[in-house]
Structure formats: C-alpha cells, structure tokens
C-alpha cells in the first residue's frame, strides 16, 4: 500500500491529504475550498477571475484523477504516460494559480 502525502492548509490549518483537491500558492498548501473562500470577494466582483478559478479547479481535479490512474495502471508505459500528463497539468495549474492569487 502506498503512503499518502500530507500537508497543513495555510488558510484553515487542517490537514490536506493527497487525493484531495488542493493547490499551492504564496502562503503554502491550501484546500481548494479554502482558496475559493479566500478569493470569493474578488470572484463575485470579477467574472473573468471567476472563470479562471473554475478552470484552475478543473486542472486540479485532473491532477487528482491522474494520480489515481497512475496507481491503477499496471504497465510501465501507461504509468509513464499518465505521469507525463499529470506533470503537464501540474505546471499549468501552478501557473494559473499564481496568476489568479496575485491579482
């Protein structure tokens, strides 16, 4: 059985467990719901920011799914391809999170 990584949420202080939807930003790791709550004042005033935030959430859900599929895949070729895609999603998500949280 694999060991799940854990972090402490920079907003609520509760534990984040690998497999949950979360991200990293300038303050550290954060539950997705905590990030949305923190940015809600900006989101409801700015439709563009709200759209970008939803897209970022989608990317993070993709990362979680890719990790699950990487674990489920049996062949090394499939595992490596899933890993490559997950890493691409992580790069896109990190850039978008930084863009959103720096506004």
C-alpha positions as CSV (number, residue, x, y, z in Angstrom):
1,X,0.0,0.0,0.0
2,X,1.4,3.4,-0.9
3,X,2.0,6.2,1.6
4,X,-0.2,9.3,1.1
5,X,1.5,12.7,1.4
6,X,0.1,15.2,3.9
7,X,0.3,18.9,4.3
8,X,-1.2,21.6,6.6
9,X,-3.6,24.1,4.9
10,X,-2.3,27.6,5.1
11,X,-5.8,29.0,5.5
12,X,-7.7,26.7,7.8
13,X,-4.8,24.9,9.4
14,X,-6.4,21.5,8.9
15,X,-4.7,18.5,7.2
16,X,-4.6,18.1,3.5
17,X,-4.2,14.5,2.3
18,X,-3.0,13.5,-1.1
19,X,-6.1,12.7,-3.2
20,X,-8.0,15.8,-2.1
21,X,-8.3,18.7,-4.4
22,X,-5.8,21.3,-3.3
23,X,-3.1,23.6,-4.6
24,X,0.0,25.5,-3.5
25,X,0.2,29.3,-3.6
26,X,2.3,32.1,-2.0
27,X,1.1,31.2,1.5
28,X,1.7,27.5,1.1
29,X,-0.6,24.5,0.5
30,X,-4.3,25.2,0.6
31,X,-7.6,23.2,0.3
32,X,-9.4,24.2,-2.9
33,X,-12.5,25.2,-0.9
34,X,-10.3,27.4,1.4
35,X,-8.8,29.1,-1.6
36,X,-12.2,29.7,-3.1
37,X,-13.5,31.1,0.2
38,X,-10.5,33.4,0.5
39,X,-10.9,34.7,-3.1
40,X,-14.7,34.9,-3.0
41,X,-14.7,38.7,-2.6
42,X,-12.7,39.0,-5.8
43,X,-14.6,36.3,-7.7
44,X,-18.0,37.7,-7.3
45,X,-16.9,41.1,-8.5
46,X,-14.9,39.8,-11.5
47,X,-16.4,37.4,-13.9
48,X,-13.1,36.8,-15.6
49,X,-11.4,35.8,-12.4
50,X,-14.4,33.5,-11.5
51,X,-14.0,31.8,-14.9
52,X,-10.2,31.3,-14.4
53,X,-10.8,30.0,-10.9
54,X,-13.2,27.3,-12.2
55,X,-10.7,26.3,-14.9
56,X,-7.9,26.1,-12.3
57,X,-10.2,23.8,-10.2
58,X,-10.8,21.6,-13.2
59,X,-7.0,21.3,-13.7
60,X,-6.5,20.3,-10.0
61,X,-9.3,17.7,-10.3
62,X,-7.4,16.3,-13.3
63,X,-4.2,16.1,-11.3
64,X,-6.0,14.0,-8.6
65,X,-7.5,11.8,-11.2
66,X,-4.2,11.3,-13.0
67,X,-2.6,10.2,-9.7
68,X,-5.3,7.7,-9.1
69,X,-5.0,6.3,-12.6
70,X,-1.2,6.2,-12.3
71,X,-1.7,4.0,-9.3
72,X,-4.2,1.8,-11.0
73,X,-2.3,1.3,-14.3
74,X,-0.3,-1.9,-14.4
75,X,2.0,-1.4,-17.4
76,X,5.1,0.8,-17.1
77,X,4.4,2.5,-20.4
78,X,0.9,3.5,-19.3
79,X,2.1,4.7,-15.9
80,X,4.8,6.8,-17.5
81,X,2.4,8.4,-20.0
82,X,-0.1,9.2,-17.2
83,X,2.8,10.6,-15.1
84,X,3.8,12.9,-18.0
85,X,0.3,14.2,-18.4
86,X,0.0,14.8,-14.7
87,X,3.2,16.8,-14.6
88,X,1.9,18.9,-17.5
89,X,-1.3,19.5,-15.6
90,X,0.7,20.5,-12.5
91,X,2.7,23.1,-14.4
92,X,-0.5,24.6,-16.0
93,X,-2.3,24.6,-12.7
94,X,0.7,26.2,-10.8
95,X,0.9,29.0,-13.4
96,X,-2.8,29.7,-13.3
97,X,-3.0,29.6,-9.5
98,X,-0.1,32.1,-9.3
99,X,-1.9,34.3,-11.9
100,X,-5.2,34.2,-10.0
101,X,-3.8,34.7,-6.5
102,X,-1.5,37.6,-7.5
103,X,-4.4,39.8,-8.7
